[in-house]
Amino acid sequence: MVRAQGLSIDGRESKRGGFGGAMTAHREESFEDAIEAALVRSGWHRGQCSGYDKELGLDLDQLWAFIGATQNDEWERLCAFYGGEVSEAQRRFAQYVARQIDERGALDVLRHGVKDRGILIQLAYFRPAHTIADDALELYRKNRLSVTRQLSYSTKEPSKTLDLVLFVNGVPVATAELKNQLTGQTVE
């Protein structure tokens, strides 16, 4: 990555590097900046650590935004089954999604959704085989891809963080731990 006069790859002033010139170009944060900026320019959302539930392993902010934008009628019906209290319904449904991921795996849950109280909630929409109809890509485009930096993921060791976590609609699908040999960092 090239950093000149404290500007990041997308032209903004660096939050961490100041005007350190070449020295900051080889820092882990600079690489994180570049990756995040490239993803955001491509339509990804910046995730917030505060939206991540460590016990469930889900970014609840992204999950609720996706469900609200794509399946509001189904959610309203499901919420009624949980007594109509939105926060209680969200809590119990999120616990159910986490259990389903533990049992079936994240990919299966993303592909097939989850059925709770007889109501199917999709957790991702895949690109349709054909796009002849005008609205064929509408739901696919509502997927929320997000990247969260420096995510504290452990309830037992809150100081442990992952450099980058990639989510699809609040479900974690990849992590990245960046290392820099120039500063003596290794995978060990």
C-alpha positions as CSV (number, residue, x, y, z in Angstrom):
1,M,0.0,0.0,0.0
2,V,1.2,3.5,-0.8
3,R,0.8,6.2,1.9
4,A,1.9,9.7,1.2
5,Q,1.7,12.6,3.5
6,G,-0.6,10.7,6.0
7,L,-3.3,10.0,3.4
8,S,-4.9,6.6,3.2
9,I,-5.5,4.8,0.0
10,D,-8.9,6.5,-0.4
11,G,-7.4,10.0,0.0
12,R,-8.6,10.7,3.5
13,E,-6.2,11.7,6.2
14,S,-5.1,8.7,8.2
15,K,-6.6,8.3,11.7
16,R,-3.5,6.6,13.1
17,G,-0.6,7.4,10.9
18,G,-0.4,11.2,10.9
19,F,2.2,12.3,8.5
20,G,4.6,9.5,9.2
21,G,5.4,8.8,5.6
22,A,6.8,5.4,4.6
23,M,6.9,4.0,8.2
24,T,3.1,3.9,8.5
25,A,2.7,2.2,5.1
26,H,4.0,-1.0,6.7
27,R,1.7,-1.0,9.8
28,E,-1.1,-3.5,10.3
29,E,-3.6,-0.7,10.6
30,S,-2.7,0.6,7.2
31,F,-3.4,-2.7,5.7
32,E,-6.8,-2.9,7.6
33,D,-7.5,0.7,6.3
34,A,-6.9,-0.4,2.7
35,I,-9.0,-3.6,2.9
36,E,-11.9,-1.9,4.6
37,A,-11.8,1.1,2.2
38,A,-11.8,-1.2,-0.8
39,L,-14.8,-3.3,0.6
40,V,-16.8,-0.2,1.5
41,R,-16.2,1.3,-2.0
42,S,-17.6,-2.0,-3.4
43,G,-20.8,-1.6,-1.4
44,W,-20.0,-3.3,1.9
45,H,-21.1,-1.9,5.2
46,R,-18.8,-0.9,8.1
47,G,-19.8,-3.1,11.0
48,Q,-19.7,-1.8,14.5
49,C,-18.2,-3.9,17.4
50,S,-21.2,-2.8,19.5
51,G,-23.6,-4.7,17.2
52,Y,-21.8,-8.0,17.8
53,D,-23.1,-10.4,20.4
54,K,-20.2,-12.4,21.7
55,E,-22.3,-15.1,23.2
56,L,-24.3,-15.8,20.1
57,G,-21.5,-15.0,17.6
58,L,-23.8,-12.8,15.5
59,D,-23.8,-9.1,14.4
60,L,-27.3,-8.4,15.5
61,D,-27.4,-4.9,14.0
62,Q,-26.8,-6.3,10.5
63,L,-29.1,-9.3,11.1
64,W,-32.1,-7.1,12.1
65,A,-31.4,-4.6,9.3
66,F,-31.5,-7.4,6.7
67,I,-34.6,-9.1,8.1
68,G,-36.4,-5.7,8.4
69,A,-35.6,-4.8,4.8
70,T,-36.5,-8.2,3.3
71,Q,-39.0,-10.1,5.4
72,N,-41.0,-7.7,7.5
73,D,-44.3,-9.6,7.1
74,E,-42.7,-12.9,8.2
75,W,-41.0,-11.1,11.1
76,E,-44.3,-9.6,12.3
77,R,-46.0,-13.0,12.3
78,L,-43.0,-14.6,14.2
79,C,-43.0,-11.7,16.7
80,A,-46.7,-12.4,17.4
81,F,-45.8,-16.0,18.3
82,Y,-43.3,-14.6,20.8
83,G,-46.0,-12.6,22.5
84,G,-45.7,-9.4,20.4
85,E,-42.7,-8.0,22.5
86,V,-40.1,-7.1,19.8
87,S,-37.0,-7.2,22.1
88,E,-38.0,-10.6,23.5
89,A,-38.7,-11.9,20.0
90,Q,-35.4,-10.7,18.8
91,R,-33.5,-12.2,21.7
92,R,-35.2,-15.6,21.3
93,F,-34.9,-15.7,17.5
94,A,-31.2,-14.7,17.7
95,Q,-30.6,-17.6,20.1
96,Y,-32.4,-19.9,17.8
97,V,-30.3,-18.8,14.8
98,A,-27.1,-19.3,16.8
99,R,-28.3,-22.8,17.7
100,Q,-29.1,-23.6,14.1
101,I,-25.6,-22.4,13.0
102,D,-24.1,-24.6,15.7
103,E,-26.1,-27.6,14.5
104,R,-26.2,-27.2,10.8
105,G,-23.3,-24.8,10.0
106,A,-23.3,-21.2,8.8
107,L,-23.4,-22.1,5.1
108,D,-26.4,-24.3,5.4
109,V,-28.2,-21.7,7.5
110,L,-27.4,-19.0,4.9
111,R,-28.5,-21.2,2.0
112,H,-31.7,-22.5,3.5
113,G,-32.7,-20.1,6.2
114,V,-34.3,-21.1,9.5
115,K,-37.8,-22.2,10.3
116,D,-39.0,-21.0,13.6
117,R,-42.6,-21.6,14.8
118,G,-43.4,-22.7,11.3
119,I,-42.2,-19.5,9.7
120,L,-39.3,-19.5,7.3
121,I,-36.8,-16.6,7.7
122,Q,-34.2,-16.5,5.0
123,L,-30.8,-15.4,6.1
124,A,-29.4,-14.7,2.6
125,Y,-30.6,-14.3,-0.9
126,F,-28.4,-15.8,-3.7
127,R,-28.2,-14.4,-7.2
128,P,-31.0,-15.9,-9.3
129,A,-30.1,-18.1,-12.3
130,H,-31.8,-15.7,-14.6
131,T,-32.5,-12.0,-14.4
132,I,-35.2,-11.6,-17.1
133,A,-37.8,-10.1,-14.7
134,D,-37.2,-6.5,-13.7
135,D,-37.2,-7.3,-9.9
136,A,-35.3,-10.6,-10.1
137,L,-32.2,-9.1,-8.3
138,E,-34.2,-7.0,-5.8
139,L,-33.8,-9.3,-2.8
140,Y,-30.3,-10.4,-3.7
141,R,-29.2,-6.7,-3.6
142,K,-30.6,-6.3,-0.1
143,N,-28.0,-8.7,1.3
144,R,-25.8,-6.9,3.9
145,L,-22.2,-7.7,3.5
146,S,-20.2,-6.1,6.3
147,V,-16.6,-5.8,7.6
148,T,-15.9,-5.2,11.2
149,R,-12.4,-4.3,12.4
150,Q,-10.7,-5.2,15.7
151,L,-13.6,-7.3,16.9
152,S,-13.5,-8.5,20.4
153,Y,-15.1,-12.0,20.1
154,S,-14.5,-13.8,23.4
155,T,-16.5,-13.5,26.5
156,K,-13.7,-15.2,28.5
157,E,-10.9,-13.1,27.1
158,P,-12.3,-9.7,26.0
159,S,-8.9,-8.3,25.2
160,K,-8.5,-10.8,22.3
161,T,-9.6,-9.3,19.0
162,L,-9.7,-10.3,15.3
163,D,-8.3,-7.8,12.8
164,L,-11.2,-8.2,10.3
165,V,-14.4,-10.2,10.4
166,L,-16.6,-10.5,7.3
167,F,-20.3,-11.0,7.8
168,V,-23.2,-11.9,5.5
169,N,-26.4,-10.4,7.0
170,G,-24.9,-10.6,10.5
171,V,-23.6,-14.2,10.2
172,P,-19.7,-14.4,10.3
173,V,-18.3,-16.1,7.3
174,A,-14.5,-15.2,7.4
175,T,-11.9,-13.8,9.7
176,A,-8.5,-12.3,8.9
177,E,-5.6,-11.9,11.2
178,L,-3.1,-9.6,9.5
179,K,0.6,-10.1,10.1
180,N,3.6,-8.0,9.0
181,Q,7.0,-9.6,8.8
182,L,8.7,-6.2,8.5
183,T,7.7,-5.5,12.1
184,G,8.5,-8.9,13.4
185,Q,4.9,-10.2,13.5
186,T,4.4,-13.9,12.7
187,V,1.5,-16.3,12.8
188,E,2.9,-17.7,16.1
